[in-house]
Amino acid sequence: MAQQTAKLLRISQVGLRGIVGTGMTAAHVLDFASAFGTFLEPGKGVIVGRDPRSSGIMIREGVVAALMACGRNVIDLGIAPTPVIQHTIRRMDAAGGISIGASHNAAEWNALKFFGRNATYLSTAEANELLDIYHLKKFSFVEWDRLGELRGEDGALDSYLDELASVFDFDALKRFRVVVDCCNGTSSLILRRMNERFGFGFTLINEKMQGVAFAHEPATNKDMVALQLAPLMKPLNADAGFLFDADSDRVAFATEDGTAVSEEMVLPMLADYLLPRRLGKLVITNVSSTALVDEVASRHGGQVVRVAVGRQATIDALSSYRPEQIALAGEGTGAIMMPQFRFVYDGIASMLALLSMMRERGEKLSAIVNSYPKYSILKGQVPLVTQRIPALFTLLRSHYRDGRANVLDGLRVDWPDRWFHVRVSQTEPLVRIICEQRGDPPRDLFDALMERVRSFA
């Protein structure tokens, strides 16, 4: 039973994530939030927000209690998208924040995501320090007369929209007919407010926030776009369609002709849009993202810096360069960070940037997508139920020794026109397998890798 419970809970540098009750318990929440309250520098408030999952109410109570017990003043945003939480941390000069929500996971999952004073995810060093405090359970609880206070904050969403409006030409973008699948998550809060306040005409589906059962899995991938969003494009005469995860930091899209586009396209398209507009020429991404981004970056004299998968690795890389050197950073999941927003993963901003790209080029979304060379990517996963992963990597490296190996995160092997990456997930008990090839899908390579991984994992 203990082994089964461990499969439903992930404690790592990413934070705390699991299926609530059978894996992630109230005790885990209290201890992790107490560790974070101990970790933060004293004297400033902590921002807390959550997505609509029903377990978020219980978890929020534990988070608030633990932070107040450490003498922290808590500013509660209620149900709020993760990008709004991050913007609020910076606007209010808070010590940090916690987002309660499991992003792309199903409704029974939940997670704690931690942000430092600069409103970005914790660096690897910071995450390791937080984990040390958590495991040692040396929490800085205070006496009764020094307990923190709790208050709400009502203006966070509008302040966030004001910042978006300062970067994007809302009046020009309102002409587009856009369909959005909110996946019963927090993007509906933002987009309804944009309709009301700025006169956008977003057509929203699955917009009612749900805590127990989402209309579909909140995954931002091509398959989900094809199932839920793409069939609506022609009947609704839409110019573009977008699908968000539950907390609005990831996005995928469909073109006006009803084509579902791989989530991997968001990063290279935004690199193509942003590189000519920025002094910075660096694109930071991970070793699992499409090789198309390298080709796009080279067109504009840019350089791609590849890091391990995980947001800590990206934050570490960002801190190694001056902000003006960087054009953008992101993942192949549709999660992108732009310098204009001080490197916050923000699906809403990515959507607005893609619409801006359409407006400035005067082209349909399908024409822009089709202008890039074809790269075909295949993604799979295998449940992790073994300790034999090192032996698996040794076998794969030996079998594919004719390629260029990269062991930064699991194993990536490159050839001139294709590559694969096999790694252990940080957030779920899975081994992930990704293969990409310029041109047609690398089906034989992918199938062989899946078979070999299954034989071990």
Order of alpha helices (4+ residues) and beta strands (2+ residues): alpha-beta-beta-alpha-beta-alpha-beta-alpha-beta-beta-alpha-beta-alpha-alpha-beta-alpha-beta-alpha-beta-beta-beta-alpha-beta-alpha-beta-alpha-beta-beta-alpha-alpha-beta-alpha-beta-beta-beta-beta-alpha
